Amino acid sequence: MLARFVYGTRFASMFFWGIRGLAWVRFAALDLVGGLLGALILVTLGFALSQSATAVLGEVERVEKRLLGGAVVAAAVVLGFNALGRRLRAARPPA
């Protein structure tokens, strides 16, 4: 049952118990209990952390808006410098 919670060990445990001759009915029962326990743990964590996730998403939205504003300002500065450079090159007499 615990192999379900450690990444990469589920298939290895199936192979191990198959070699050891664990009856498929017992294996299915243990796997069912492990699956239900895993689902219960994940649902509980999701429910408990949903408020935290909402707060984090709100903070991400604020940061995204600031980054968008910074990108708009940077683009305006670059376009302004390009336009100024074109005007200065056009106003300069040919050498």
Sequence and secondary structure as in RCSB ss.txt:
>XXXX:A:sequence
MLARFVYGTRFASMFFWGIRGLAWVRFAALDLVGGLLGALILVTLGFALSQSATAVLGEVERVEKRLLGGAVVAA
AVVLGFNALGRRLRAARPPA
>XXXX:A:secstr
 GGGGSTT HHHHHHHHHHTT  HHHHHHHHHHHHHHHHHHHHHHHHHHHHHHHHHHHHHHHHHHHHHHHHHHHH
HHHHHHHHHHHHHHHHS   
